[in-house]
Amino acid sequence: MTNTQLDDEIKRLIVDTLMLEDVTPEEIDLEAPLFGDGLGLDSIDALELALAIHKKFGVKTSPDDEKNREYFYSVKSLRDFILSNQAESKSA
């Protein structure tokens, strides 16, 4: 899967999981913040999204991981997190 395909999958997952009615996957900017001023997601959305990512991609964050804010910053940072964690689990 290419980075672009993975980006599209993540965008679709965000829209579908969080049932965003006024946003299409194509409208989500790759590097725009997902929380706060960006897409406007909140902490409940983060939990739902983390669960969906775990189910779909087999990668998981720890609730007390200090880097969660980094991982969930944008679609691009989520993609990088998924790719690095999938690579780690394959080499483990």
PyMOL Python script that loads the backbone (N, CA, C, O; Angstrom):
from pymol import cmd

cmd.read_pdbstr("""\
ATOM      1  N   MET A   1       0.852  -1.183   0.000  1.00  0.00           N
ATOM      2  CA  MET A   1       0.000   0.000   0.000  1.00  0.00           C
ATOM      3  C   MET A   1       0.897   1.244   0.000  1.00  0.00           C
ATOM      4  O   MET A   1       1.848   1.342   0.775  1.00  0.00           O
ATOM      5  N   THR A   2       0.575   2.173  -0.872  1.00  0.00           N
ATOM      6  CA  THR A   2       1.366   3.409  -0.939  1.00  0.00           C
ATOM      7  C   THR A   2       0.945   4.360   0.186  1.00  0.00           C
ATOM      8  O   THR A   2      -0.095   4.176   0.819  1.00  0.00           O
ATOM      9  N   ASN A   3       1.769   5.368   0.415  1.00  0.00           N
ATOM     10  CA  ASN A   3       1.427   6.377   1.426  1.00  0.00           C
ATOM     11  C   ASN A   3       0.105   7.057   1.087  1.00  0.00           C
ATOM     12  O   ASN A   3      -0.714   7.306   1.971  1.00  0.00           O
ATOM     13  N   THR A   4      -0.105   7.358  -0.202  1.00  0.00           N
ATOM     14  CA  THR A   4      -1.339   8.028  -0.620  1.00  0.00           C
ATOM     15  C   THR A   4      -2.550   7.142  -0.344  1.00  0.00           C
ATOM     16  O   THR A   4      -3.582   7.624   0.124  1.00  0.00           O
ATOM     17  N   GLN A   5      -2.425   5.860  -0.632  1.00  0.00           N
ATOM     18  CA  GLN A   5      -3.534   4.933  -0.353  1.00  0.00           C
ATOM     19  C   GLN A   5      -3.812   4.861   1.151  1.00  0.00           C
ATOM     20  O   GLN A   5      -4.967   4.852   1.579  1.00  0.00           O
ATOM     21  N   LEU A   6      -2.759   4.809   1.932  1.00  0.00           N
ATOM     22  CA  LEU A   6      -2.922   4.758   3.382  1.00  0.00           C
ATOM     23  C   LEU A   6      -3.537   6.065   3.894  1.00  0.00           C
ATOM     24  O   LEU A   6      -4.402   6.041   4.769  1.00  0.00           O
ATOM     25  N   ASP A   7      -3.100   7.188   3.359  1.00  0.00           N
ATOM     26  CA  ASP A   7      -3.692   8.489   3.738  1.00  0.00           C
ATOM     27  C   ASP A   7      -5.193   8.468   3.468  1.00  0.00           C
ATOM     28  O   ASP A   7      -5.985   8.895   4.307  1.00  0.00           O
ATOM     29  N   ASP A   8      -5.579   7.970   2.296  1.00  0.00           N
ATOM     30  CA  ASP A   8      -6.998   7.913   1.934  1.00  0.00           C
ATOM     31  C   ASP A   8      -7.770   6.991   2.868  1.00  0.00           C
ATOM     32  O   ASP A   8      -8.897   7.300   3.258  1.00  0.00           O
ATOM     33  N   GLU A   9      -7.165   5.857   3.230  1.00  0.00           N
ATOM     34  CA  GLU A   9      -7.798   4.923   4.172  1.00  0.00           C
ATOM     35  C   GLU A   9      -8.021   5.589   5.536  1.00  0.00           C
ATOM     36  O   GLU A   9      -9.083   5.446   6.142  1.00  0.00           O
ATOM     37  N   ILE A  10      -7.016   6.310   5.999  1.00  0.00           N
ATOM     38  CA  ILE A  10      -7.115   6.987   7.300  1.00  0.00           C
ATOM     39  C   ILE A  10      -8.205   8.058   7.259  1.00  0.00           C
ATOM     40  O   ILE A  10      -9.008   8.173   8.186  1.00  0.00           O
ATOM     41  N   LYS A  11      -8.227   8.832   6.190  1.00  0.00           N
ATOM     42  CA  LYS A  11      -9.252   9.878   6.056  1.00  0.00           C
ATOM     43  C   LYS A  11     -10.653   9.271   6.065  1.00  0.00           C
ATOM     44  O   LYS A  11     -11.554   9.767   6.741  1.00  0.00           O
ATOM     45  N   ARG A  12     -10.825   8.175   5.293  1.00  0.00           N
ATOM     46  CA  ARG A  12     -12.129   7.500   5.268  1.00  0.00           C
ATOM     47  C   ARG A  12     -12.483   6.965   6.648  1.00  0.00           C
ATOM     48  O   ARG A  12     -13.629   7.069   7.086  1.00  0.00           O
ATOM     49  N   LEU A  13     -11.498   6.393   7.329  1.00  0.00           N
ATOM     50  CA  LEU A  13     -11.711   5.846   8.666  1.00  0.00           C
ATOM     51  C   LEU A  13     -12.159   6.950   9.635  1.00  0.00           C
ATOM     52  O   LEU A  13     -13.061   6.739  10.445  1.00  0.00           O
ATOM     53  N   ILE A  14     -11.534   8.111   9.551  1.00  0.00           N
ATOM     54  CA  ILE A  14     -11.906   9.236  10.418  1.00  0.00           C
ATOM     55  C   ILE A  14     -13.358   9.637  10.166  1.00  0.00           C
ATOM     56  O   ILE A  14     -14.139   9.778  11.107  1.00  0.00           O
ATOM     57  N   VAL A  15     -13.714   9.818   8.904  1.00  0.00           N
ATOM     58  CA  VAL A  15     -15.072  10.253   8.562  1.00  0.00           C
ATOM     59  C   VAL A  15     -16.099   9.189   8.959  1.00  0.00           C
ATOM     60  O   VAL A  15     -17.135   9.511   9.541  1.00  0.00           O
ATOM     61  N   ASP A  16     -15.811   7.921   8.643  1.00  0.00           N
ATOM     62  CA  ASP A  16     -16.761   6.841   8.930  1.00  0.00           C
ATOM     63  C   ASP A  16     -16.884   6.560  10.427  1.00  0.00           C
ATOM     64  O   ASP A  16     -17.992   6.434  10.948  1.00  0.00           O
ATOM     65  N   THR A  17     -15.759   6.463  11.113  1.00  0.00           N
ATOM     66  CA  THR A  17     -15.769   6.138  12.538  1.00  0.00           C
ATOM     67  C   THR A  17     -16.464   7.218  13.353  1.00  0.00           C
ATOM     68  O   THR A  17     -17.246   6.926  14.258  1.00  0.00           O
ATOM     69  N   LEU A  18     -16.169   8.462  13.023  1.00  0.00           N
ATOM     70  CA  LEU A  18     -16.699   9.566  13.819  1.00  0.00           C
ATOM     71  C   LEU A  18     -17.997  10.128  13.223  1.00  0.00           C
ATOM     72  O   LEU A  18     -18.540  11.119  13.712  1.00  0.00           O
ATOM     73  N   MET A  19     -18.481   9.480  12.165  1.00  0.00           N
ATOM     74  CA  MET A  19     -19.729   9.874  11.508  1.00  0.00           C
ATOM     75  C   MET A  19     -19.780  11.382  11.250  1.00  0.00           C
ATOM     76  O   MET A  19     -20.740  12.065  11.609  1.00  0.00           O
ATOM     77  N   LEU A  20     -18.722  11.873  10.620  1.00  0.00           N
ATOM     78  CA  LEU A  20     -18.644  13.297  10.295  1.00  0.00           C
ATOM     79  C   LEU A  20     -19.527  13.571   9.087  1.00  0.00           C
ATOM     80  O   LEU A  20     -19.196  13.173   7.970  1.00  0.00           O
ATOM     81  N   GLU A  21     -20.631  14.238   9.301  1.00  0.00           N
ATOM     82  CA  GLU A  21     -21.598  14.454   8.227  1.00  0.00           C
ATOM     83  C   GLU A  21     -21.241  15.628   7.331  1.00  0.00           C
ATOM     84  O   GLU A  21     -21.626  15.654   6.162  1.00  0.00           O
ATOM     85  N   ASP A  22     -20.515  16.597   7.862  1.00  0.00           N
ATOM     86  CA  ASP A  22     -20.223  17.792   7.071  1.00  0.00           C
ATOM     87  C   ASP A  22     -18.795  17.819   6.532  1.00  0.00           C
ATOM     88  O   ASP A  22     -18.308  18.867   6.108  1.00  0.00           O
ATOM     89  N   VAL A  23     -18.127  16.666   6.549  1.00  0.00           N
ATOM     90  CA  VAL A  23     -16.749  16.585   6.050  1.00  0.00           C
ATOM     91  C   VAL A  23     -16.617  15.336   5.180  1.00  0.00           C
ATOM     92  O   VAL A  23     -17.090  14.261   5.549  1.00  0.00           O
ATOM     93  N   THR A  24     -15.974  15.486   4.031  1.00  0.00           N
ATOM     94  CA  THR A  24     -15.672  14.320   3.201  1.00  0.00           C
ATOM     95  C   THR A  24     -14.189  13.994   3.373  1.00  0.00           C
ATOM     96  O   THR A  24     -13.402  14.867   3.740  1.00  0.00           O
ATOM     97  N   PRO A  25     -13.804  12.747   3.112  1.00  0.00           N
ATOM     98  CA  PRO A  25     -12.385  12.396   3.237  1.00  0.00           C
ATOM     99  C   PRO A  25     -11.481  13.305   2.395  1.00  0.00           C
ATOM    100  O   PRO A  25     -10.369  13.639   2.804  1.00  0.00           O
ATOM    101  N   GLU A  26     -11.972  13.698   1.220  1.00  0.00           N
ATOM    102  CA  GLU A  26     -11.169  14.534   0.315  1.00  0.00           C
ATOM    103  C   GLU A  26     -10.916  15.923   0.898  1.00  0.00           C
ATOM    104  O   GLU A  26      -9.942  16.579   0.530  1.00  0.00           O
ATOM    105  N   GLU A  27     -11.780  16.374   1.797  1.00  0.00           N
ATOM    106  CA  GLU A  27     -11.636  17.709   2.381  1.00  0.00           C
ATOM    107  C   GLU A  27     -10.627  17.753   3.530  1.00  0.00           C
ATOM    108  O   GLU A  27     -10.231  18.833   3.967  1.00  0.00           O
ATOM    109  N   ILE A  28     -10.217  16.596   4.012  1.00  0.00           N
ATOM    110  CA  ILE A  28      -9.286  16.571   5.144  1.00  0.00           C
ATOM    111  C   ILE A  28      -7.869  16.784   4.629  1.00  0.00           C
ATOM    112  O   ILE A  28      -7.362  15.999   3.828  1.00  0.00           O
ATOM    113  N   ASP A  29      -7.241  17.851   5.096  1.00  0.00           N
ATOM    114  CA  ASP A  29      -5.868  18.182   4.712  1.00  0.00           C
ATOM    115  C   ASP A  29      -4.914  17.221   5.423  1.00  0.00           C
ATOM    116  O   ASP A  29      -5.050  16.952   6.616  1.00  0.00           O
ATOM    117  N   LEU A  30      -3.965  16.724   4.672  1.00  0.00           N
ATOM    118  CA  LEU A  30      -2.995  15.747   5.168  1.00  0.00           C
ATOM    119  C   LEU A  30      -2.260  16.224   6.421  1.00  0.00           C
ATOM    120  O   LEU A  30      -1.993  15.435   7.327  1.00  0.00           O
ATOM    121  N   GLU A  31      -1.934  17.524   6.469  1.00  0.00           N
ATOM    122  CA  GLU A  31      -1.114  18.025   7.565  1.00  0.00           C
ATOM    123  C   GLU A  31      -1.869  18.940   8.522  1.00  0.00           C
ATOM    124  O   GLU A  31      -1.279  19.497   9.447  1.00  0.00           O
ATOM    125  N   ALA A  32      -3.166  19.095   8.302  1.00  0.00           N
ATOM    126  CA  ALA A  32      -3.960  19.958   9.189  1.00  0.00           C
ATOM    127  C   ALA A  32      -4.199  19.253  10.522  1.00  0.00           C
ATOM    128  O   ALA A  32      -4.322  18.029  10.566  1.00  0.00           O
ATOM    129  N   PRO A  33      -4.266  20.018  11.599  1.00  0.00           N
ATOM    130  CA  PRO A  33      -4.532  19.405  12.911  1.00  0.00           C
ATOM    131  C   PRO A  33      -5.906  18.734  12.909  1.00  0.00           C
ATOM    132  O   PRO A  33      -6.865  19.260  12.344  1.00  0.00           O
ATOM    133  N   LEU A  34      -5.988  17.569  13.545  1.00  0.00           N
ATOM    134  CA  LEU A  34      -7.271  16.874  13.659  1.00  0.00           C
ATOM    135  C   LEU A  34      -8.082  17.416  14.830  1.00  0.00           C
ATOM    136  O   LEU A  34      -9.310  17.328  14.835  1.00  0.00           O
ATOM    137  N   PHE A  35      -7.397  17.972  15.817  1.00  0.00           N
ATOM    138  CA  PHE A  35      -8.061  18.443  17.032  1.00  0.00           C
ATOM    139  C   PHE A  35      -8.011  19.968  17.109  1.00  0.00           C
ATOM    140  O   PHE A  35      -7.216  20.611  16.423  1.00  0.00           O
ATOM    141  N   GLY A  36      -8.857  20.525  17.942  1.00  0.00           N
ATOM    142  CA  GLY A  36      -8.855  21.976  18.140  1.00  0.00           C
ATOM    143  C   GLY A  36      -9.255  22.724  16.886  1.00  0.00           C
ATOM    144  O   GLY A  36     -10.312  22.466  16.310  1.00  0.00           O
ATOM    145  N   ASP A  37      -8.406  23.654  16.463  1.00  0.00           N
ATOM    146  CA  ASP A  37      -8.733  24.532  15.343  1.00  0.00           C
ATOM    147  C   ASP A  37      -8.817  23.816  14.004  1.00  0.00           C
ATOM    148  O   ASP A  37      -9.425  24.334  13.068  1.00  0.00           O
ATOM    149  N   GLY A  38      -8.228  22.655  13.898  1.00  0.00           N
ATOM    150  CA  GLY A  38      -8.245  21.934  12.624  1.00  0.00           C
ATOM    151  C   GLY A  38      -9.607  21.330  12.352  1.00  0.00           C
ATOM    152  O   GLY A  38     -10.566  22.046  12.065  1.00  0.00           O
ATOM    153  N   LEU A  39      -9.692  20.020  12.440  1.00  0.00           N
ATOM    154  CA  LEU A  39     -10.938  19.306  12.167  1.00  0.00           C
ATOM    155  C   LEU A  39     -11.913  19.426  13.335  1.00  0.00           C
ATOM    156  O   LEU A  39     -13.104  19.150  13.192  1.00  0.00           O
ATOM    157  N   GLY A  40     -11.397  19.842  14.492  1.00  0.00           N
ATOM    158  CA  GLY A  40     -12.268  20.091  15.637  1.00  0.00           C
ATOM    159  C   GLY A  40     -12.624  18.856  16.449  1.00  0.00           C
ATOM    160  O   GLY A  40     -13.624  18.856  17.167  1.00  0.00           O
ATOM    161  N   LEU A  41     -11.821  17.807  16.346  1.00  0.00           N
ATOM    162  CA  LEU A  41     -12.108  16.602  17.120  1.00  0.00           C
ATOM    163  C   LEU A  41     -11.817  16.837  18.596  1.00  0.00           C
ATOM    164  O   LEU A  41     -11.079  17.754  18.955  1.00  0.00           O
ATOM    165  N   ASP A  42     -12.412  15.991  19.459  1.00  0.00           N
ATOM    166  CA  ASP A  42     -12.180  16.105  20.905  1.00  0.00           C
ATOM    167  C   ASP A  42     -11.643  14.791  21.466  1.00  0.00           C
ATOM    168  O   ASP A  42     -11.363  13.860  20.711  1.00  0.00           O
ATOM    169  N   SER A  43     -11.499  14.716  22.785  1.00  0.00           N
ATOM    170  CA  SER A  43     -10.872  13.544  23.409  1.00  0.00           C
ATOM    171  C   SER A  43     -11.702  12.273  23.224  1.00  0.00           C
ATOM    172  O   SER A  43     -11.137  11.185  23.112  1.00  0.00           O
ATOM    173  N   ILE A  44     -13.021  12.389  23.189  1.00  0.00           N
ATOM    174  CA  ILE A  44     -13.866  11.216  22.940  1.00  0.00           C
ATOM    175  C   ILE A  44     -13.620  10.708  21.517  1.00  0.00           C
ATOM    176  O   ILE A  44     -13.527   9.503  21.285  1.00  0.00           O
ATOM    177  N   ASP A  45     -13.515  11.642  20.572  1.00  0.00           N
ATOM    178  CA  ASP A  45     -13.198  11.258  19.190  1.00  0.00           C
ATOM    179  C   ASP A  45     -11.856  10.532  19.130  1.00  0.00           C
ATOM    180  O   ASP A  45     -11.697   9.565  18.386  1.00  0.00           O
ATOM    181  N   ALA A  46     -10.903  11.002  19.914  1.00  0.00           N
ATOM    182  CA  ALA A  46      -9.570  10.388  19.931  1.00  0.00           C
ATOM    183  C   ALA A  46      -9.657   8.928  20.373  1.00  0.00           C
ATOM    184  O   ALA A  46      -9.008   8.059  19.791  1.00  0.00           O
ATOM    185  N   LEU A  47     -10.452   8.664  21.394  1.00  0.00           N
ATOM    186  CA  LEU A  47     -10.605   7.284  21.877  1.00  0.00           C
ATOM    187  C   LEU A  47     -11.249   6.401  20.811  1.00  0.00           C
ATOM    188  O   LEU A  47     -10.791   5.285  20.564  1.00  0.00           O
ATOM    189  N   GLU A  48     -12.304   6.899  20.183  1.00  0.00           N
ATOM    190  CA  GLU A  48     -12.976   6.132  19.128  1.00  0.00           C
ATOM    191  C   GLU A  48     -12.036   5.889  17.957  1.00  0.00           C
ATOM    192  O   GLU A  48     -12.001   4.794  17.395  1.00  0.00           O
ATOM    193  N   LEU A  49     -11.286   6.902  17.598  1.00  0.00           N
ATOM    194  CA  LEU A  49     -10.356   6.792  16.482  1.00  0.00           C
ATOM    195  C   LEU A  49      -9.225   5.807  16.803  1.00  0.00           C
ATOM    196  O   LEU A  49      -8.826   5.019  15.946  1.00  0.00           O
ATOM    197  N   ALA A  50      -8.716   5.853  18.021  1.00  0.00           N
ATOM    198  CA  ALA A  50      -7.649   4.930  18.434  1.00  0.00           C
ATOM    199  C   ALA A  50      -8.130   3.481  18.337  1.00  0.00           C
ATOM    200  O   ALA A  50      -7.392   2.608  17.879  1.00  0.00           O
ATOM    201  N   LEU A  51      -9.356   3.230  18.765  1.00  0.00           N
ATOM    202  CA  LEU A  51      -9.926   1.887  18.700  1.00  0.00           C
ATOM    203  C   LEU A  51     -10.087   1.440  17.248  1.00  0.00           C
ATOM    204  O   LEU A  51      -9.763   0.302  16.908  1.00  0.00           O
ATOM    205  N   ALA A  52     -10.583   2.325  16.401  1.00  0.00           N
ATOM    206  CA  ALA A  52     -10.773   2.002  14.981  1.00  0.00           C
ATOM    207  C   ALA A  52      -9.432   1.715  14.297  1.00  0.00           C
ATOM    208  O   ALA A  52      -9.334   0.806  13.474  1.00  0.00           O
ATOM    209  N   ILE A  53      -8.413   2.487  14.638  1.00  0.00           N
ATOM    210  CA  ILE A  53      -7.084   2.280  14.046  1.00  0.00           C
ATOM    211  C   ILE A  53      -6.514   0.940  14.502  1.00  0.00           C
ATOM    212  O   ILE A  53      -5.900   0.217  13.717  1.00  0.00           O
ATOM    213  N   HIS A  54      -6.721   0.620  15.764  1.00  0.00           N
ATOM    214  CA  HIS A  54      -6.255  -0.676  16.275  1.00  0.00           C
ATOM    215  C   HIS A  54      -6.936  -1.823  15.518  1.00  0.00           C
ATOM    216  O   HIS A  54      -6.277  -2.779  15.112  1.00  0.00           O
ATOM    217  N   LYS A  55      -8.255  -1.722  15.331  1.00  0.00           N
ATOM    218  CA  LYS A  55      -8.993  -2.775  14.622  1.00  0.00           C
ATOM    219  C   LYS A  55      -8.568  -2.885  13.169  1.00  0.00           C
ATOM    220  O   LYS A  55      -8.367  -3.989  12.662  1.00  0.00           O
ATOM    221  N   LYS A  56      -8.430  -1.759  12.500  1.00  0.00           N
ATOM    222  CA  LYS A  56      -8.154  -1.766  11.056  1.00  0.00           C
ATOM    223  C   LYS A  56      -6.690  -2.067  10.733  1.00  0.00           C
ATOM    224  O   LYS A  56      -6.397  -2.814   9.799  1.00  0.00           O
ATOM    225  N   PHE A  57      -5.781  -1.488  11.500  1.00  0.00           N
ATOM    226  CA  PHE A  57      -4.363  -1.589  11.140  1.00  0.00           C
ATOM    227  C   PHE A  57      -3.536  -2.433  12.110  1.00  0.00           C
ATOM    228  O   PHE A  57      -2.362  -2.701  11.855  1.00  0.00           O
ATOM    229  N   GLY A  58      -4.141  -2.849  13.214  1.00  0.00           N
ATOM    230  CA  GLY A  58      -3.432  -3.711  14.161  1.00  0.00           C
ATOM    231  C   GLY A  58      -2.368  -2.998  14.980  1.00  0.00           C
ATOM    232  O   GLY A  58      -1.489  -3.648  15.547  1.00  0.00           O
ATOM    233  N   VAL A  59      -2.432  -1.683  15.052  1.00  0.00           N
ATOM    234  CA  VAL A  59      -1.486  -0.925  15.875  1.00  0.00           C
ATOM    235  C   VAL A  59      -2.251  -0.260  17.003  1.00  0.00           C
ATOM    236  O   VAL A  59      -3.436   0.051  16.877  1.00  0.00           O
ATOM    237  N   LYS A  60      -1.560  -0.053  18.095  1.00  0.00           N
ATOM    238  CA  LYS A  60      -2.251   0.389  19.297  1.00  0.00           C
ATOM    239  C   LYS A  60      -1.403   1.397  20.056  1.00  0.00           C
ATOM    240  O   LYS A  60      -0.178   1.290  20.111  1.00  0.00           O
ATOM    241  N   THR A  61      -2.079   2.374  20.635  1.00  0.00           N
ATOM    242  CA  THR A  61      -1.384   3.318  21.499  1.00  0.00           C
ATOM    243  C   THR A  61      -1.719   2.975  22.936  1.00  0.00           C
ATOM    244  O   THR A  61      -2.730   2.329  23.216  1.00  0.00           O
ATOM    245  N   SER A  62      -0.889   3.400  23.815  1.00  0.00           N
ATOM    246  CA  SER A  62      -1.154   3.230  25.237  1.00  0.00           C
ATOM    247  C   SER A  62      -1.808   4.514  25.732  1.00  0.00           C
ATOM    248  O   SER A  62      -1.374   5.605  25.362  1.00  0.00           O
ATOM    249  N   PRO A  63      -2.847   4.406  26.565  1.00  0.00           N
ATOM    250  CA  PRO A  63      -3.539   5.620  27.022  1.00  0.00           C
ATOM    251  C   PRO A  63      -2.612   6.632  27.702  1.00  0.00           C
ATOM    252  O   PRO A  63      -2.871   7.835  27.666  1.00  0.00           O
ATOM    253  N   ASP A  64      -1.546   6.149  28.315  1.00  0.00           N
ATOM    254  CA  ASP A  64      -0.649   7.059  29.027  1.00  0.00           C
ATOM    255  C   ASP A  64       0.605   7.414  28.223  1.00  0.00           C
ATOM    256  O   ASP A  64       1.557   7.973  28.768  1.00  0.00           O
ATOM    257  N   ASP A  65       0.605   7.089  26.933  1.00  0.00           N
ATOM    258  CA  ASP A  65       1.753   7.418  26.086  1.00  0.00           C
ATOM    259  C   ASP A  65       1.795   8.923  25.862  1.00  0.00           C
ATOM    260  O   ASP A  65       0.836   9.514  25.366  1.00  0.00           O
ATOM    261  N   GLU A  66       2.909   9.535  26.232  1.00  0.00           N
ATOM    262  CA  GLU A  66       3.056  10.988  26.103  1.00  0.00           C
ATOM    263  C   GLU A  66       3.075  11.441  24.648  1.00  0.00           C
ATOM    264  O   GLU A  66       2.873  12.622  24.366  1.00  0.00           O
ATOM    265  N   LYS A  67       3.313  10.520  23.727  1.00  0.00           N
ATOM    266  CA  LYS A  67       3.399  10.891  22.308  1.00  0.00           C
ATOM    267  C   LYS A  67       2.058  10.803  21.594  1.00  0.00           C
ATOM    268  O   LYS A  67       1.993  11.089  20.399  1.00  0.00           O
ATOM    269  N   ASN A  68       0.988  10.420  22.279  1.00  0.00           N
ATOM    270  CA  ASN A  68      -0.318  10.300  21.621  1.00  0.00           C
ATOM    271  C   ASN A  68      -0.714  11.580  20.905  1.00  0.00           C
ATOM    272  O   ASN A  68      -1.251  11.540  19.798  1.00  0.00           O
ATOM    273  N   ARG A  69      -0.449  12.710  21.536  1.00  0.00           N
ATOM    274  CA  ARG A  69      -0.796  13.999  20.928  1.00  0.00           C
ATOM    275  C   ARG A  69      -0.051  14.176  19.595  1.00  0.00           C
ATOM    276  O   ARG A  69      -0.595  14.721  18.634  1.00  0.00           O
ATOM    277  N   GLU A  70       1.199  13.706  19.561  1.00  0.00           N
ATOM    278  CA  GLU A  70       1.986  13.745  18.322  1.00  0.00           C
ATOM    279  C   GLU A  70       1.407  12.812  17.271  1.00  0.00           C
ATOM    280  O   GLU A  70       1.219  13.206  16.120  1.00  0.00           O
ATOM    281  N   TYR A  71       1.121  11.563  17.671  1.00  0.00           N
ATOM    282  CA  TYR A  71       0.609  10.555  16.750  1.00  0.00           C
ATOM    283  C   TYR A  71      -0.695  10.991  16.104  1.00  0.00           C
ATOM    284  O   TYR A  71      -0.904  10.781  14.909  1.00  0.00           O
ATOM    285  N   PHE A  72      -1.575  11.603  16.898  1.00  0.00           N
ATOM    286  CA  PHE A  72      -2.911  11.954  16.429  1.00  0.00           C
ATOM    287  C   PHE A  72      -3.009  13.410  15.967  1.00  0.00           C
ATOM    288  O   PHE A  72      -4.108  13.952  15.849  1.00  0.00           O
ATOM    289  N   TYR A  73      -1.874  14.035  15.709  1.00  0.00           N
ATOM    290  CA  TYR A  73      -1.890  15.443  15.308  1.00  0.00           C
ATOM    291  C   TYR A  73      -2.575  15.644  13.952  1.00  0.00           C
ATOM    292  O   TYR A  73      -3.414  16.534  13.807  1.00  0.00           O
ATOM    293  N   SER A  74      -2.222  14.826  12.968  1.00  0.00           N
ATOM    294  CA  SER A  74      -2.741  14.989  11.603  1.00  0.00           C
ATOM    295  C   SER A  74      -2.839  13.625  10.934  1.00  0.00           C
ATOM    296  O   SER A  74      -2.405  12.617  11.492  1.00  0.00           O
ATOM    297  N   VAL A  75      -3.405  13.602   9.752  1.00  0.00           N
ATOM    298  CA  VAL A  75      -3.460  12.351   8.986  1.00  0.00           C
ATOM    299  C   VAL A  75      -2.039  11.868   8.709  1.00  0.00           C
ATOM    300  O   VAL A  75      -1.751  10.675   8.804  1.00  0.00           O
ATOM    301  N   LYS A  76      -1.157  12.799   8.367  1.00  0.00           N
ATOM    302  CA  LYS A  76       0.233  12.434   8.060  1.00  0.00           C
ATOM    303  C   LYS A  76       0.924  11.817   9.280  1.00  0.00           C
ATOM    304  O   LYS A  76       1.630  10.817   9.146  1.00  0.00           O
ATOM    305  N   SER A  77       0.731  12.397  10.455  1.00  0.00           N
ATOM    306  CA  SER A  77       1.381  11.842  11.646  1.00  0.00           C
ATOM    307  C   SER A  77       0.772  10.486  12.013  1.00  0.00           C
ATOM    308  O   SER A  77       1.481   9.609  12.505  1.00  0.00           O
ATOM    309  N   LEU A  78      -0.518  10.306  11.782  1.00  0.00           N
ATOM    310  CA  LEU A  78      -1.144   9.002  12.014  1.00  0.00           C
ATOM    311  C   LEU A  78      -0.582   7.965  11.054  1.00  0.00           C
ATOM    312  O   LEU A  78      -0.303   6.832  11.445  1.00  0.00           O
ATOM    313  N   ARG A  79      -0.415   8.362   9.785  1.00  0.00           N
ATOM    314  CA  ARG A  79       0.159   7.445   8.802  1.00  0.00           C
ATOM    315  C   ARG A  79       1.560   7.010   9.222  1.00  0.00           C
ATOM    316  O   ARG A  79       1.888   5.825   9.170  1.00  0.00           O
ATOM    317  N   ASP A  80       2.377   7.962   9.635  1.00  0.00           N
ATOM    318  CA  ASP A  80       3.745   7.641  10.044  1.00  0.00           C
ATOM    319  C   ASP A  80       3.741   6.708  11.261  1.00  0.00           C
ATOM    320  O   ASP A  80       4.550   5.784  11.344  1.00  0.00           O
ATOM    321  N   PHE A  81       2.827   6.959  12.199  1.00  0.00           N
ATOM    322  CA  PHE A  81       2.704   6.109  13.385  1.00  0.00           C
ATOM    323  C   PHE A  81       2.309   4.684  12.982  1.00  0.00           C
ATOM    324  O   PHE A  81       2.898   3.716  13.464  1.00  0.00           O
ATOM    325  N   ILE A  82       1.320   4.559  12.106  1.00  0.00           N
ATOM    326  CA  ILE A  82       0.855   3.239  11.668  1.00  0.00           C
ATOM    327  C   ILE A  82       1.978   2.496  10.952  1.00  0.00           C
ATOM    328  O   ILE A  82       2.229   1.326  11.238  1.00  0.00           O
ATOM    329  N   LEU A  83       2.653   3.166  10.028  1.00  0.00           N
ATOM    330  CA  LEU A  83       3.730   2.517   9.275  1.00  0.00           C
ATOM    331  C   LEU A  83       4.866   2.063  10.191  1.00  0.00           C
ATOM    332  O   LEU A  83       5.370   0.949  10.048  1.00  0.00           O
ATOM    333  N   SER A  84       5.268   2.912  11.121  1.00  0.00           N
ATOM    334  CA  SER A  84       6.387   2.529  11.991  1.00  0.00           C
ATOM    335  C   SER A  84       5.993   1.397  12.932  1.00  0.00           C
ATOM    336  O   SER A  84       6.817   0.532  13.231  1.00  0.00           O
ATOM    337  N   ASN A  85       4.758   1.387  13.402  1.00  0.00           N
ATOM    338  CA  ASN A  85       4.326   0.327  14.308  1.00  0.00           C
ATOM    339  C   ASN A  85       4.065  -0.981  13.583  1.00  0.00           C
ATOM    340  O   ASN A  85       4.299  -2.051  14.144  1.00  0.00           O
ATOM    341  N   GLN A  86       3.587  -0.919  12.354  1.00  0.00           N
ATOM    342  CA  GLN A  86       3.410  -2.140  11.581  1.00  0.00           C
ATOM    343  C   GLN A  86       4.779  -2.745  11.264  1.00  0.00           C
ATOM    344  O   GLN A  86       4.941  -3.965  11.280  1.00  0.00           O
ATOM    345  N   ALA A  87       5.759  -1.891  10.977  1.00  0.00           N
ATOM    346  CA  ALA A  87       7.113  -2.373  10.680  1.00  0.00           C
ATOM    347  C   ALA A  87       7.710  -3.037  11.930  1.00  0.00           C
ATOM    348  O   ALA A  87       8.362  -4.077  11.831  1.00  0.00           O
ATOM    349  N   GLU A  88       7.485  -2.432  13.101  1.00  0.00           N
ATOM    350  CA  GLU A  88       8.002  -3.001  14.350  1.00  0.00           C
ATOM    351  C   GLU A  88       7.379  -4.352  14.637  1.00  0.00           C
ATOM    352  O   GLU A  88       8.077  -5.275  15.057  1.00  0.00           O
ATOM    353  N   SER A  89       6.076  -4.488  14.417  1.00  0.00           N
ATOM    354  CA  SER A  89       5.416  -5.748  14.734  1.00  0.00           C
ATOM    355  C   SER A  89       5.818  -6.852  13.744  1.00  0.00           C
ATOM    356  O   SER A  89       5.808  -8.035  14.086  1.00  0.00           O
ATOM    357  N   LYS A  90       6.174  -6.449  12.507  1.00  0.00           N
ATOM    358  CA  LYS A  90       6.642  -7.456  11.543  1.00  0.00           C
ATOM    359  C   LYS A  90       8.037  -7.944  11.891  1.00  0.00           C
ATOM    360  O   LYS A  90       8.369  -9.108  11.667  1.00  0.00           O
ATOM    361  N   SER A  91       8.856  -7.049  12.442  1.00  0.00           N
ATOM    362  CA  SER A  91      10.226  -7.443  12.764  1.00  0.00           C
ATOM    363  C   SER A  91      10.332  -8.095  14.143  1.00  0.00           C
ATOM    364  O   SER A  91      11.376  -8.646  14.493  1.00  0.00           O
ATOM    365  N   ALA A  92       9.278  -8.032  14.904  1.00  0.00           N
ATOM    366  CA  ALA A  92       9.298  -8.615  16.267  1.00  0.00           C
ATOM    367  C   ALA A  92       9.145 -10.111  16.233  1.00  0.00           C
ATOM    368  O   ALA A  92       9.141 -10.755  17.282  1.00  0.00           O
TER     369      ALA A  92
END
""", "prot")
cmd.dss("prot")
cmd.show_as("cartoon", "prot")
cmd.util.cbc("prot")
cmd.orient("prot")
